[in-house]
Amino acid sequence: MKQTLEEALKIDGAIAAAIANWDAGLCLASAGGGSRLNIGAVAAGHCQVMKARMASAAAGTSRAIREILITLDDQVHLIRPLRRRERLFMCLAIDKSTGNLGIARHRLQGLEAGLDM
C-alpha cells in the first residue's frame, strides 16, 4: 500500500493520498498532506461519503461506482473504490491549479490495477 501511495504522490498536483476501509471508517495507510491537509481525517470523512453511496446502491442502483469526485475551492478529491477489495477505497487530493484531473484519474486507475494487497 505504501508504495502505491508514494507513486500516487508523483501525479502532477498531488497533495496527499490514502487507502481506507469505508465500512469500518478507518484510514489504513496515507502519504503526503503535511501542514496543508490532514489526509487521515479527510479519508475518514470520505468513508461517510462511501457509506452513503453504498447504501443508496443497495437500495436499487445496481451499477458499480468507478469514482467519486469532490470539488473544493482549491482541490479536487478523487475517491476510487478498489475492485478487488470490496470495502476499501483509494483517495487522492490534487491541487486544482497545478494538477490535471484527466491525467490524475488515469494514473489512479493504473495504480489501483497494480495494487497488490
A tleap script that builds the chain and sets N, CA, C and O, in Angstrom:
source leaprc.protein.ff14SB
mol = sequence {
  NMET LYS GLN THR LEU GLU GLU ALA LEU LYS
  ILE ASP GLY ALA ILE ALA ALA ALA ILE ALA
  ASN TRP ASP ALA GLY LEU CYS LEU ALA SER
  ALA GLY GLY GLY SER ARG LEU ASN ILE GLY
  ALA VAL ALA ALA GLY HIE CYS GLN VAL MET
  LYS ALA ARG MET ALA SER ALA ALA ALA GLY
  THR SER ARG ALA ILE ARG GLU ILE LEU ILE
  THR LEU ASP ASP GLN VAL HIE LEU ILE ARG
  PRO LEU ARG ARG ARG GLU ARG LEU PHE MET
  CYS LEU ALA ILE ASP LYS SER THR GLY ASN
  LEU GLY ILE ALA ARG HIE ARG LEU GLN GLY
  LEU GLU ALA GLY LEU ASP CMET
}
set mol.1.N position { 0.818 -1.191 0.000 }
set mol.1.CA position { 0.000 0.000 0.000 }
set mol.1.C position { 0.864 1.257 0.000 }
set mol.1.O position { 0.598 2.214 -0.727 }
set mol.2.N position { 1.884 1.233 0.817 }
set mol.2.CA position { 2.729 2.420 0.950 }
set mol.2.C position { 3.371 2.794 -0.382 }
set mol.2.O position { 3.414 3.973 -0.736 }
set mol.3.N position { 3.866 1.813 -1.119 }
set mol.3.CA position { 4.498 2.074 -2.403 }
set mol.3.C position { 3.487 2.668 -3.389 }
set mol.3.O position { 3.817 3.592 -4.131 }
set mol.4.N position { 2.281 2.152 -3.400 }
set mol.4.CA position { 1.237 2.671 -4.284 }
set mol.4.C position { 0.917 4.120 -3.939 }
set mol.4.O position { 0.746 4.949 -4.833 }
set mol.5.N position { 0.837 4.427 -2.656 }
set mol.5.CA position { 0.539 5.797 -2.245 }
set mol.5.C position { 1.689 6.740 -2.586 }
set mol.5.O position { 1.459 7.885 -2.972 }
set mol.6.N position { 2.918 6.267 -2.446 }
set mol.6.CA position { 4.072 7.084 -2.825 }
set mol.6.C position { 4.048 7.374 -4.326 }
set mol.6.O position { 4.386 8.479 -4.751 }
set mol.7.N position { 3.648 6.386 -5.129 }
set mol.7.CA position { 3.520 6.590 -6.576 }
set mol.7.C position { 2.404 7.599 -6.872 }
set mol.7.O position { 2.527 8.410 -7.790 }
set mol.8.N position { 1.337 7.547 -6.111 }
set mol.8.CA position { 0.230 8.493 -6.299 }
set mol.8.C position { 0.694 9.927 -6.059 }
set mol.8.O position { 0.221 10.853 -6.717 }
set mol.9.N position { 1.608 10.107 -5.128 }
set mol.9.CA position { 2.113 11.454 -4.839 }
set mol.9.C position { 2.956 12.024 -5.986 }
set mol.9.O position { 3.233 13.223 -6.011 }
set mol.10.N position { 3.363 11.179 -6.928 }
set mol.10.CA position { 4.131 11.637 -8.081 }
set mol.10.C position { 3.233 12.206 -9.185 }
set mol.10.O position { 3.728 12.776 -10.157 }
set mol.11.N position { 1.930 12.052 -9.036 }
set mol.11.CA position { 0.985 12.603 -10.005 }
set mol.11.C position { 1.027 14.126 -9.892 }
set mol.11.O position { 1.013 14.668 -8.786 }
set mol.12.N position { 1.078 14.814 -11.030 }
set mol.12.CA position { 1.140 16.275 -11.015 }
set mol.12.C position { 0.015 16.863 -10.168 }
set mol.12.O position { -1.157 16.535 -10.352 }
set mol.13.N position { 0.392 17.734 -9.241 }
set mol.13.CA position { -0.569 18.408 -8.386 }
set mol.13.C position { -1.005 17.625 -7.167 }
set mol.13.O position { -1.798 18.123 -6.368 }
set mol.14.N position { -0.500 16.396 -7.003 }
set mol.14.CA position { -0.911 15.572 -5.861 }
set mol.14.C position { -0.517 16.229 -4.546 }
set mol.14.O position { 0.609 16.696 -4.377 }
set mol.15.N position { -1.461 16.253 -3.630 }
set mol.15.CA position { -1.221 16.795 -2.296 }
set mol.15.C position { -1.071 15.651 -1.289 }
set mol.15.O position { -0.171 15.658 -0.448 }
set mol.16.N position { -1.970 14.671 -1.393 }
set mol.16.CA position { -1.974 13.560 -0.447 }
set mol.16.C position { -2.786 12.411 -1.027 }
set mol.16.O position { -3.612 12.600 -1.920 }
set mol.17.N position { -2.534 11.208 -0.498 }
set mol.17.CA position { -3.260 10.015 -0.936 }
set mol.17.C position { -3.474 9.108 0.269 }
set mol.17.O position { -2.712 9.139 1.235 }
set mol.18.N position { -4.533 8.296 0.189 }
set mol.18.CA position { -4.818 7.376 1.284 }
set mol.18.C position { -5.604 6.177 0.773 }
set mol.18.O position { -6.237 6.222 -0.281 }
set mol.19.N position { -5.542 5.105 1.554 }
set mol.19.CA position { -6.392 3.938 1.350 }
set mol.19.C position { -7.153 3.754 2.645 }
set mol.19.O position { -6.569 3.765 3.728 }
set mol.20.N position { -8.470 3.583 2.529 }
set mol.20.CA position { -9.308 3.494 3.723 }
set mol.20.C position { -10.351 2.392 3.577 }
set mol.20.O position { -10.669 1.959 2.469 }
set mol.21.N position { -10.869 1.954 4.699 }
set mol.21.CA position { -11.954 0.986 4.769 }
set mol.21.C position { -13.215 1.764 5.098 }
set mol.21.O position { -13.384 2.220 6.229 }
set mol.22.N position { -14.114 1.922 4.114 }
set mol.22.CA position { -15.307 2.736 4.330 }
set mol.22.C position { -16.260 2.105 5.329 }
set mol.22.O position { -16.959 2.824 6.044 }
set mol.23.N position { -16.305 0.796 5.398 }
set mol.23.CA position { -17.230 0.128 6.311 }
set mol.23.C position { -16.822 0.340 7.768 }
set mol.23.O position { -17.666 0.559 8.637 }
set mol.24.N position { -15.513 0.270 8.018 }
set mol.24.CA position { -15.009 0.459 9.379 }
set mol.24.C position { -14.760 1.930 9.704 }
set mol.24.O position { -14.640 2.298 10.873 }
set mol.25.N position { -14.682 2.773 8.671 }
set mol.25.CA position { -14.411 4.191 8.883 }
set mol.25.C position { -12.967 4.479 9.233 }
set mol.25.O position { -12.678 5.452 9.930 }
set mol.26.N position { -12.047 3.634 8.753 }
set mol.26.CA position { -10.635 3.759 9.121 }
set mol.26.C position { -9.741 4.037 7.921 }
set mol.26.O position { -9.910 3.450 6.853 }
set mol.27.N position { -8.797 4.933 8.113 }
set mol.27.CA position { -7.735 5.159 7.137 }
set mol.27.C position { -6.653 4.116 7.412 }
set mol.27.O position { -6.090 4.088 8.507 }
set mol.28.N position { -6.354 3.260 6.435 }
set mol.28.CA position { -5.392 2.175 6.622 }
set mol.28.C position { -3.960 2.592 6.337 }
set mol.28.O position { -3.024 2.099 6.967 }
set mol.29.N position { -3.792 3.506 5.382 }
set mol.29.CA position { -2.454 3.989 5.019 }
set mol.29.C position { -2.609 5.343 4.348 }
set mol.29.O position { -3.614 5.612 3.689 }
set mol.30.N position { -1.600 6.195 4.525 }
set mol.30.CA position { -1.666 7.523 3.911 }
set mol.30.C position { -0.262 8.014 3.588 }
set mol.30.O position { 0.734 7.528 4.124 }
set mol.31.N position { -0.219 9.001 2.688 }
set mol.31.CA position { 1.052 9.627 2.322 }
set mol.31.C position { 0.763 11.071 1.944 }
set mol.31.O position { -0.287 11.384 1.383 }
set mol.32.N position { 1.707 11.940 2.259 }
set mol.32.CA position { 1.588 13.350 1.887 }
set mol.32.C position { 0.695 14.138 2.826 }
set mol.32.O position { 0.397 13.713 3.942 }
set mol.33.N position { 0.282 15.284 2.349 }
set mol.33.CA position { -0.593 16.156 3.131 }
set mol.33.C position { 0.153 17.221 3.885 }
set mol.33.O position { -0.032 18.413 3.638 }
set mol.34.N position { 0.997 16.802 4.805 }
set mol.34.CA position { 1.766 17.747 5.611 }
set mol.34.C position { 0.874 18.742 6.321 }
set mol.34.O position { -0.192 18.381 6.820 }
set mol.35.N position { 1.301 19.993 6.371 }
set mol.35.CA position { 0.527 21.022 7.062 }
set mol.35.C position { -0.665 21.496 6.227 }
set mol.35.O position { -1.551 22.182 6.737 }
set mol.36.N position { -0.682 21.130 4.949 }
set mol.36.CA position { -1.755 21.580 4.059 }
set mol.36.C position { -3.049 20.777 4.192 }
set mol.36.O position { -4.139 21.312 3.989 }
set mol.37.N position { -2.925 19.483 4.537 }
set mol.37.CA position { -4.096 18.613 4.551 }
set mol.37.C position { -3.865 17.427 5.469 }
set mol.37.O position { -2.860 16.727 5.339 }
set mol.38.N position { -4.771 17.197 6.384 }
set mol.38.CA position { -4.727 16.018 7.242 }
set mol.38.C position { -5.445 14.899 6.500 }
set mol.38.O position { -6.654 14.720 6.652 }
set mol.39.N position { -4.700 14.149 5.699 }
set mol.39.CA position { -5.302 13.153 4.824 }
set mol.39.C position { -5.974 12.031 5.607 }
set mol.39.O position { -6.944 11.448 5.122 }
set mol.40.N position { -5.493 11.717 6.783 }
set mol.40.CA position { -6.144 10.694 7.597 }
set mol.40.C position { -7.558 11.108 7.977 }
set mol.40.O position { -8.491 10.310 7.890 }
set mol.41.N position { -7.712 12.353 8.398 }
set mol.41.CA position { -9.035 12.866 8.753 }
set mol.41.C position { -9.929 12.982 7.525 }
set mol.41.O position { -11.122 12.686 7.585 }
set mol.42.N position { -9.342 13.414 6.411 }
set mol.42.CA position { -10.110 13.536 5.166 }
set mol.42.C position { -10.594 12.157 4.717 }
set mol.42.O position { -11.758 12.003 4.347 }
set mol.43.N position { -9.718 11.162 4.746 }
set mol.43.CA position { -10.103 9.806 4.333 }
set mol.43.C position { -11.202 9.256 5.232 }
set mol.43.O position { -12.129 8.601 4.755 }
set mol.44.N position { -11.102 9.518 6.526 }
set mol.44.CA position { -12.154 9.072 7.441 }
set mol.44.C position { -13.491 9.744 7.098 }
set mol.44.O position { -14.542 9.106 7.166 }
set mol.45.N position { -13.452 11.006 6.737 }
set mol.45.CA position { -14.666 11.696 6.307 }
set mol.45.C position { -15.216 11.128 5.018 }
set mol.45.O position { -16.430 11.008 4.854 }
set mol.46.N position { -14.322 10.774 4.095 }
set mol.46.CA position { -14.767 10.182 2.829 }
set mol.46.C position { -15.393 8.804 3.044 }
set mol.46.O position { -16.161 8.331 2.207 }
set mol.47.N position { -15.064 8.165 4.165 }
set mol.47.CA position { -15.718 6.891 4.494 }
set mol.47.C position { -17.227 7.101 4.614 }
set mol.47.O position { -18.010 6.245 4.204 }
set mol.48.N position { -17.629 8.235 5.175 }
set mol.48.CA position { -19.062 8.532 5.311 }
set mol.48.C position { -19.707 8.717 3.938 }
set mol.48.O position { -20.838 8.288 3.713 }
set mol.49.N position { -18.980 9.359 3.024 }
set mol.49.CA position { -19.474 9.531 1.653 }
set mol.49.C position { -19.676 8.157 1.014 }
set mol.49.O position { -20.707 7.903 0.392 }
set mol.50.N position { -18.699 7.284 1.168 }
set mol.50.CA position { -18.797 5.945 0.586 }
set mol.50.C position { -19.926 5.141 1.220 }
set mol.50.O position { -20.643 4.426 0.520 }
set mol.51.N position { -20.091 5.249 2.528 }
set mol.51.CA position { -21.189 4.536 3.196 }
set mol.51.C position { -22.534 4.974 2.644 }
set mol.51.O position { -23.403 4.148 2.366 }
set mol.52.N position { -22.698 6.283 2.487 }
set mol.52.CA position { -23.962 6.803 1.957 }
set mol.52.C position { -24.180 6.320 0.529 }
set mol.52.O position { -25.290 5.931 0.165 }
set mol.53.N position { -23.143 6.341 -0.267 }
set mol.53.CA position { -23.276 5.908 -1.666 }
set mol.53.C position { -23.568 4.425 -1.756 }
set mol.53.O position { -24.389 4.007 -2.573 }
set mol.54.N position { -22.918 3.626 -0.938 }
set mol.54.CA position { -23.159 2.187 -0.945 }
set mol.54.C position { -24.572 1.868 -0.454 }
set mol.54.O position { -25.203 0.934 -0.948 }
set mol.55.N position { -25.066 2.634 0.508 }
set mol.55.CA position { -26.435 2.429 0.985 }
set mol.55.C position { -27.441 2.731 -0.120 }
set mol.55.O position { -28.428 2.013 -0.280 }
set mol.56.N position { -27.193 3.788 -0.878 }
set mol.56.CA position { -28.112 4.103 -1.972 }
set mol.56.C position { -28.000 3.058 -3.078 }
set mol.56.O position { -28.998 2.753 -3.730 }
set mol.57.N position { -26.822 2.509 -3.302 }
set mol.57.CA position { -26.649 1.452 -4.302 }
set mol.57.C position { -27.413 0.202 -3.876 }
set mol.57.O position { -28.032 -0.464 -4.706 }
set mol.58.N position { -27.370 -0.114 -2.595 }
set mol.58.CA position { -28.079 -1.282 -2.082 }
set mol.58.C position { -29.595 -1.107 -2.191 }
set mol.58.O position { -30.344 -2.083 -2.224 }
set mol.59.N position { -30.029 0.148 -2.245 }
set mol.59.CA position { -31.462 0.425 -2.316 }
set mol.59.C position { -31.994 0.396 -3.744 }
set mol.59.O position { -33.165 0.703 -3.969 }
set mol.60.N position { -31.165 0.036 -4.698 }
set mol.60.CA position { -31.708 -0.095 -6.036 }
set mol.60.C position { -30.815 0.272 -7.193 }
set mol.60.O position { -31.154 -0.049 -8.332 }
set mol.61.N position { -29.708 0.918 -6.971 }
set mol.61.CA position { -28.793 1.241 -8.064 }
set mol.61.C position { -27.805 0.096 -8.200 }
set mol.61.O position { -27.008 -0.149 -7.295 }
set mol.62.N position { -27.852 -0.596 -9.306 }
set mol.62.CA position { -27.023 -1.794 -9.444 }
set mol.62.C position { -25.691 -1.534 -10.142 }
set mol.62.O position { -24.872 -2.447 -10.248 }
set mol.63.N position { -25.461 -0.346 -10.607 }
set mol.63.CA position { -24.216 -0.052 -11.316 }
set mol.63.C position { -23.053 0.131 -10.338 }
set mol.63.O position { -23.210 0.685 -9.250 }
set mol.64.N position { -21.896 -0.348 -10.755 }
set mol.64.CA position { -20.698 -0.212 -9.926 }
set mol.64.C position { -20.206 1.235 -9.952 }
set mol.64.O position { -20.310 1.919 -10.970 }
set mol.65.N position { -19.682 1.678 -8.844 }
set mol.65.CA position { -19.122 3.028 -8.734 }
set mol.65.C position { -17.675 2.968 -9.203 }
set mol.65.O position { -16.886 2.181 -8.680 }
set mol.66.N position { -17.325 3.782 -10.174 }
set mol.66.CA position { -15.939 3.851 -10.646 }
set mol.66.C position { -15.149 4.842 -9.800 }
set mol.66.O position { -14.028 4.554 -9.380 }
set mol.67.N position { -15.740 6.015 -9.553 }
set mol.67.CA position { -15.082 7.017 -8.720 }
set mol.67.C position { -16.089 8.079 -8.319 }
set mol.67.O position { -17.150 8.231 -8.925 }
set mol.68.N position { -15.724 8.793 -7.296 }
set mol.68.CA position { -16.496 9.928 -6.813 }
set mol.68.C position { -15.551 11.117 -6.789 }
set mol.68.O position { -14.415 10.998 -6.330 }
set mol.69.N position { -16.007 12.254 -7.275 }
set mol.69.CA position { -15.208 13.476 -7.255 }
set mol.69.C position { -15.814 14.451 -6.267 }
set mol.69.O position { -17.025 14.674 -6.262 }
set mol.70.N position { -14.977 15.023 -5.439 }
set mol.70.CA position { -15.394 16.096 -4.540 }
set mol.70.C position { -14.552 17.303 -4.909 }
set mol.70.O position { -13.324 17.265 -4.828 }
set mol.71.N position { -15.219 18.371 -5.314 }
set mol.71.CA position { -14.521 19.569 -5.765 }
set mol.71.C position { -14.598 20.641 -4.688 }
set mol.71.O position { -15.684 21.020 -4.250 }
set mol.72.N position { -13.442 21.119 -4.269 }
set mol.72.CA position { -13.336 22.200 -3.293 }
set mol.72.C position { -12.837 23.456 -4.015 }
set mol.72.O position { -12.596 23.414 -5.221 }
set mol.73.N position { -12.682 24.545 -3.312 }
set mol.73.CA position { -12.194 25.772 -3.942 }
set mol.73.C position { -10.839 25.589 -4.607 }
set mol.73.O position { -10.628 26.049 -5.730 }
set mol.74.N position { -9.918 24.916 -3.917 }
set mol.74.CA position { -8.554 24.800 -4.443 }
set mol.74.C position { -8.081 23.371 -4.652 }
set mol.74.O position { -6.933 23.149 -5.035 }
set mol.75.N position { -8.952 22.402 -4.406 }
set mol.75.CA position { -8.569 20.991 -4.509 }
set mol.75.C position { -9.691 20.176 -5.150 }
set mol.75.O position { -10.855 20.577 -5.162 }
set mol.76.N position { -9.299 19.022 -5.681 }
set mol.76.CA position { -10.250 18.002 -6.097 }
set mol.76.C position { -9.843 16.722 -5.387 }
set mol.76.O position { -8.668 16.356 -5.374 }
set mol.77.N position { -10.819 16.043 -4.798 }
set mol.77.CA position { -10.563 14.763 -4.149 }
set mol.77.C position { -11.185 13.673 -5.008 }
set mol.77.O position { -12.388 13.686 -5.266 }
set mol.78.N position { -10.363 12.734 -5.448 }
set mol.78.CA position { -10.813 11.576 -6.210 }
set mol.78.C position { -10.956 10.414 -5.243 }
set mol.78.O position { -10.015 10.082 -4.522 }
set mol.79.N position { -12.114 9.804 -5.224 }
set mol.79.CA position { -12.368 8.642 -4.377 }
set mol.79.C position { -12.630 7.474 -5.316 }
set mol.79.O position { -13.568 7.510 -6.113 }
set mol.80.N position { -11.809 6.447 -5.224 }
set mol.80.CA position { -11.911 5.311 -6.146 }
set mol.80.C position { -12.046 4.009 -5.358 }
set mol.80.O position { -11.082 3.574 -4.728 }
set mol.81.N position { -13.229 3.376 -5.382 }
set mol.81.CA position { -13.387 2.072 -4.725 }
set mol.81.C position { -12.454 1.046 -5.365 }
set mol.81.O position { -12.289 1.025 -6.584 }
set mol.82.N position { -11.855 0.209 -4.548 }
set mol.82.CA position { -10.958 -0.825 -5.051 }
set mol.82.C position { -11.782 -2.037 -5.469 }
set mol.82.O position { -12.506 -2.612 -4.657 }
set mol.83.N position { -11.674 -2.413 -6.710 }
set mol.83.CA position { -12.493 -3.501 -7.250 }
set mol.83.C position { -12.172 -4.850 -6.625 }
set mol.83.O position { -13.064 -5.681 -6.456 }
set mol.84.N position { -10.910 -5.076 -6.280 }
set mol.84.CA position { -10.523 -6.380 -5.726 }
set mol.84.C position { -10.656 -6.439 -4.208 }
set mol.84.O position { -10.471 -7.499 -3.611 }
set mol.85.N position { -10.970 -5.322 -3.590 }
set mol.85.CA position { -11.139 -5.268 -2.137 }
set mol.85.C position { -12.431 -4.522 -1.853 }
set mol.85.O position { -12.463 -3.291 -1.852 }
set mol.86.N position { -13.471 -5.261 -1.618 }
set mol.86.CA position { -14.839 -4.752 -1.588 }
set mol.86.C position { -15.069 -3.537 -0.706 }
set mol.86.O position { -15.822 -2.650 -1.108 }
set mol.87.N position { -14.482 -3.446 0.438 }
set mol.87.CA position { -14.776 -2.360 1.366 }
set mol.87.C position { -13.680 -1.290 1.431 }
set mol.87.O position { -13.709 -0.415 2.297 }
set mol.88.N position { -12.738 -1.364 0.531 }
set mol.88.CA position { -11.632 -0.403 0.536 }
set mol.88.C position { -11.753 0.586 -0.621 }
set mol.88.O position { -12.320 0.276 -1.669 }
set mol.89.N position { -11.210 1.772 -0.406 }
set mol.89.CA position { -11.120 2.759 -1.474 }
set mol.89.C position { -9.811 3.515 -1.364 }
set mol.89.O position { -9.192 3.580 -0.302 }
set mol.90.N position { -9.408 4.083 -2.486 }
set mol.90.CA position { -8.221 4.929 -2.531 }
set mol.90.C position { -8.702 6.351 -2.776 }
set mol.90.O position { -9.609 6.566 -3.580 }
set mol.91.N position { -8.115 7.310 -2.104 }
set mol.91.CA position { -8.454 8.700 -2.396 }
set mol.91.C position { -7.172 9.488 -2.653 }
set mol.91.O position { -6.110 9.220 -2.090 }
set mol.92.N position { -7.330 10.464 -3.526 }
set mol.92.CA position { -6.206 11.306 -3.921 }
set mol.92.C position { -6.689 12.745 -3.912 }
set mol.92.O position { -7.704 13.068 -4.530 }
set mol.93.N position { -5.973 13.600 -3.220 }
set mol.93.CA position { -6.263 15.034 -3.222 }
set mol.93.C position { -5.276 15.701 -4.167 }
set mol.93.O position { -4.064 15.543 -4.020 }
set mol.94.N position { -5.803 16.454 -5.147 }
set mol.94.CA position { -4.923 17.166 -6.061 }
set mol.94.C position { -5.236 18.654 -6.031 }
set mol.94.O position { -6.373 19.067 -5.805 }
set mol.95.N position { -4.214 19.435 -6.261 }
set mol.95.CA position { -4.335 20.882 -6.318 }
set mol.95.C position { -4.955 21.270 -7.656 }
set mol.95.O position { -4.474 20.848 -8.707 }
set mol.96.N position { -6.024 22.072 -7.624 }
set mol.96.CA position { -6.709 22.437 -8.867 }
set mol.96.C position { -5.844 23.282 -9.796 }
set mol.96.O position { -6.007 23.224 -11.015 }
set mol.97.N position { -4.931 24.064 -9.236 }
set mol.97.CA position { -4.140 24.955 -10.083 }
set mol.97.C position { -2.927 24.276 -10.713 }
set mol.97.O position { -2.438 24.738 -11.744 }
set mol.98.N position { -2.432 23.197 -10.123 }
set mol.98.CA position { -1.235 22.548 -10.660 }
set mol.98.C position { -1.484 21.130 -11.173 }
set mol.98.O position { -0.622 20.553 -11.835 }
set mol.99.N position { -2.636 20.575 -10.877 }
set mol.99.CA position { -2.937 19.213 -11.302 }
set mol.99.C position { -3.776 19.175 -12.564 }
set mol.99.O position { -4.341 20.184 -12.985 }
set mol.100.N position { -3.845 18.011 -13.149 }
set mol.100.CA position { -4.669 17.771 -14.324 }
set mol.100.C position { -5.609 16.622 -13.970 }
set mol.100.O position { -5.167 15.487 -13.790 }
set mol.101.N position { -6.895 16.916 -13.871 }
set mol.101.CA position { -7.865 15.932 -13.407 }
set mol.101.C position { -7.891 14.687 -14.291 }
set mol.101.O position { -7.948 13.569 -13.779 }
set mol.102.N position { -7.850 14.866 -15.605 }
set mol.102.CA position { -7.882 13.713 -16.506 }
set mol.102.C position { -6.693 12.797 -16.319 }
set mol.102.O position { -6.847 11.577 -16.260 }
set mol.103.N position { -5.518 13.374 -16.227 }
set mol.103.CA position { -4.309 12.573 -16.023 }
set mol.103.C position { -4.346 11.913 -14.651 }
set mol.103.O position { -3.981 10.745 -14.516 }
set mol.104.N position { -4.780 12.642 -13.639 }
set mol.104.CA position { -4.857 12.072 -12.289 }
set mol.104.C position { -5.810 10.886 -12.255 }
set mol.104.O position { -5.507 9.870 -11.630 }
set mol.105.N position { -6.945 10.998 -12.911 }
set mol.105.CA position { -7.907 9.894 -12.950 }
set mol.105.C position { -7.292 8.677 -13.635 }
set mol.105.O position { -7.433 7.551 -13.156 }
set mol.106.N position { -6.623 8.901 -14.735 }
set mol.106.CA position { -5.999 7.809 -15.478 }
set mol.106.C position { -4.905 7.132 -14.649 }
set mol.106.O position { -4.850 5.905 -14.567 }
set mol.107.N position { -4.054 7.922 -14.047 }
set mol.107.CA position { -2.947 7.362 -13.241 }
set mol.107.C position { -3.475 6.612 -12.016 }
set mol.107.O position { -2.948 5.559 -11.654 }
set mol.108.N position { -4.508 7.153 -11.384 }
set mol.108.CA position { -5.079 6.488 -10.208 }
set mol.108.C position { -5.676 5.134 -10.594 }
set mol.108.O position { -5.557 4.161 -9.849 }
set mol.109.N position { -6.309 5.081 -11.748 }
set mol.109.CA position { -6.856 3.831 -12.239 }
set mol.109.C position { -5.733 2.794 -12.441 }
set mol.109.O position { -5.882 1.626 -12.080 }
set mol.110.N position { -4.624 3.237 -13.017 }
set mol.110.CA position { -3.489 2.340 -13.207 }
set mol.110.C position { -2.879 1.871 -11.888 }
set mol.110.O position { -2.484 0.713 -11.752 }
set mol.111.N position { -2.808 2.775 -10.931 }
set mol.111.CA position { -2.270 2.393 -9.618 }
set mol.111.C position { -3.164 1.380 -8.927 }
set mol.111.O position { -2.685 0.451 -8.276 }
set mol.112.N position { -4.462 1.567 -9.076 }
set mol.112.CA position { -5.391 0.602 -8.479 }
set mol.112.C position { -5.197 -0.782 -9.092 }
set mol.112.O position { -5.184 -1.785 -8.378 }
set mol.113.N position { -5.046 -0.836 -10.417 }
set mol.113.CA position { -4.877 -2.106 -11.105 }
set mol.113.C position { -3.605 -2.825 -10.646 }
set mol.113.O position { -3.573 -4.055 -10.601 }
set mol.114.N position { -2.572 -2.077 -10.308 }
set mol.114.CA position { -1.312 -2.672 -9.892 }
set mol.114.C position { -1.167 -2.879 -8.392 }
set mol.114.O position { -0.150 -3.395 -7.929 }
set mol.115.N position { -2.174 -2.482 -7.637 }
set mol.115.CA position { -2.105 -2.588 -6.169 }
set mol.115.C position { -2.179 -4.047 -5.755 }
set mol.115.O position { -3.126 -4.752 -6.104 }
set mol.116.N position { -1.184 -4.495 -5.015 }
set mol.116.CA position { -1.126 -5.884 -4.546 }
set mol.116.C position { -1.283 -5.882 -3.037 }
set mol.116.O position { -0.422 -5.391 -2.307 }
set mol.117.N position { -2.387 -6.432 -2.585 }
set mol.117.CA position { -2.651 -6.451 -1.136 }
set mol.117.C position { -2.915 -7.855 -0.680 }
set mol.117.O position { -3.158 -8.083 0.505 }
savepdb mol mol.pdb
quit
